[in-house]
Amino acid sequence: MSIKRLFASAAFAACALLATLAAPSIASAATSHASTSAFPLPAAAGQGASWLAGQLNSSGYVPSTTTPGTADLSATANTVLALASANADPAGTSAAISYLEAHVNAYVVQSDNEDGPGQLALLILDAHALGVNPRSFGGTDLVARLLATEQTSAPNVGLFGAQDQAYDGAFRQGLALAALAAVNVTPASAEISWLTSQQCPDGGWTSYVTSANPCSGDPAAFVGPDTNSTALAIQGLEAVNGLDAAHAASALSFLISGQDADGGWSSFPNTVSAPGVSDPNSTAVVIQSLISLGLSPVASQFQKGSGNPATSLASFQLASGPDRGAFAFPGISGPDLLATYQAVPAVAGVEFPFVANFGSTGYWLTASDGGIFSFGNATFQGSHGGSPLNKPIVGIASTPDAGGYWLVASDGGVFSYGDATFHGSAGALTLNKPIVGIASTLDGGGYWLVASDGGIFSYGDATFHGSAGALKLNKPIVGIASTPDGGGYWLVASDGGIFSYGDATFHGSAGALTLNKPIVGIASTPDGGGYWLVASDGGIFSYGDGTFHGSAGALKLNKPIVGIAPTLDGNGYWLVATDGGIFSYGNATFAGSEGGSPLNAPIVGMAAAGIQGSA
């Protein structure tokens, strides 16, 4: 048979977080799975989010592939939720949610002029995740409109959606209940009982129990209980505390018995007569349902040989090439948008509803001896303090999920901690000039080192875009900052001169200014539209869309400033001095400092939790 996705109807394709109904007989390429006890998978989430961020255009929407020049509003709404789950691209998600606010009716109102409950629920979850009021979303009350869709007459009292939409009743009901949980609305008993009454004797849910799609339906004919409807029913009921122990145990039994040989799931349960071939969409929504049940997808009960749900889902992610990070659908070459925006929340380990954490409240400081000092939500992952170094540490960069960090020494040696993967170092090279800084890629899959002569050393997925190594510099380079997509970087010299490479746009420099003190660091804004420079006296110089939030330039400092780190949304920054003193501006929350404490070695840099950047 031809390789296709099978949707029950065209309208289903517009529903939020669509379940992809793929024929169990689809053949996929053989994939090797490595067993893992790790979950969530923040690196996979960051890589997928990085690819998704690139699908949003400057207007804030994902362009339609069928109608050029128009927005794919369903893909945009789902992409917002996926990016929020990975705490990624705050500037892009902000632009996208604004676009959705301006086009609510175009997305929500269906061909029959009725509001779609799935669309309303997804927008509520988007708004909740980003801290936007869903009761005043683009001038409309999404919550009131969702509640108004509830049916009040037999046979479907409590079902959200004025039309029967028989193909996705359980799916949209689960999504709607999760949305109500997000806004602290207690659902009516009929809204819960409609969904629980749809559960089949084997524990699963059909898209909608009818004579055409009975609980006894044959999976080979794409009828009967399916994994996607079951997963959303579980998640919605759990969100509103509407799933009792008996229903939960029965649902879990259905999922376990229908698991594929590689540890994942296809749209319909794996059976002898209809053996399943896992797909990322189904595996992702089932993983989220397991999380909502308080279970880990890497627990032994879900292990299948060397595979489990997490390794199965991860196996669909593209590991190289221009679409690195995207998820592919079996039998279809290249990246798949729908698979990616459904997979990212699952590998990020979230259940609906959730709130994005764009505002970082923690940071690490590093000393020249490799000592690490952790504050706020920045977790200590290890240090080199007390161990011998060939050369002193000069910089630090964090992983995107704040689960680790890299330290770099002036000889180019790199030291990795937590989930920061070692991708190589310049420690064995003969350098013309010492290394002065490090910047990581958005997905944490690589990093750049920069030397004081402007030489660049690239490792992992950090692409070399050029260097100032062959230039005659007026002053030495002191820092590096990368663009959000990893397509470029800026170097800054101690006189404030800026050198731009790749897609890093020049927004101005302090090179022609008379400075009171030399520049010591640079940090870029979340969208790459600007940057801040900091001088050793705490003076701040803002360029592009880098907003000035204040400086220490007029203060009498005990010790000079040596680094800057921005908050994830770019609405603030921290400065750090060599004595570990911290200066907070904008929405950067003061979480503690080493100022006044005896240090074995001076502080040389800082990184904020979840922020890529320079020392």
Sequence and secondary structure as in RCSB ss.txt:
>XXXX:A:sequence
MSIKRLFASAAFAACALLATLAAPSIASAATSHASTSAFPLPAAAGQGASWLAGQLNSSGYVPSTTTPGTADLSA
TANTVLALASANADPAGTSAAISYLEAHVNAYVVQSDNEDGPGQLALLILDAHALGVNPRSFGGTDLVARLLATE
QTSAPNVGLFGAQDQAYDGAFRQGLALAALAAVNVTPASAEISWLTSQQCPDGGWTSYVTSANPCSGDPAAFVGP
DTNSTALAIQGLEAVNGLDAAHAASALSFLISGQDADGGWSSFPNTVSAPGVSDPNSTAVVIQSLISLGLSPVAS
QFQKGSGNPATSLASFQLASGPDRGAFAFPGISGPDLLATYQAVPAVAGVEFPFVANFGSTGYWLTASDGGIFSF
GNATFQGSHGGSPLNKPIVGIASTPDAGGYWLVASDGGVFSYGDATFHGSAGALTLNKPIVGIASTLDGGGYWLV
ASDGGIFSYGDATFHGSAGALKLNKPIVGIASTPDGGGYWLVASDGGIFSYGDATFHGSAGALTLNKPIVGIAST
PDGGGYWLVASDGGIFSYGDGTFHGSAGALKLNKPIVGIAPTLDGNGYWLVATDGGIFSYGNATFAGSEGGSPLN
APIVGMAAAGIQGSA
>XXXX:A:secstr
    B  S TGGGGSTT    B TT              S HHHHHHHHHHHHTTS TTSS B SSSTTSB HHH
HHHHHHHHHHTT  HHHHHHHHHHHHTTHHHHHB TTS B HHHHHHHHHHHHHHT  GGGBTTB HHHHHHHTB
  STT TT B SS  TTSHHHHHHHHHHHHHHTT    HHHHHHHHHTB TTS B SS BTTB TT  GGGT S 
BHHHHHHHHHHHHHTT   HHHHHHHHHHHHHT  TTS   SS   SSS     HHHHHHHHHHHHHTT  TTSG
GG BTTB HHHHHHTTB  SSTTTT B  TTS S  HHHHHHHHHHHTT  SS     S   EEEEETTS EEEE
TT       TTS  SS EEEEEE TTSSEEEEEETTS EEEEET      STTS  SS EEEEEE TTSSEEEEE
ETT  EEEEET      STTS  SS EEEEEE TTSSEEEEEETT  EEEEET      STTS  SS EEEEEE 
TTSSEEEEEETT  EEEEET      STTS  SS EEEEEE TTSSEEEEEETT  EEEEET       TTS  S
S EEEEEETT     
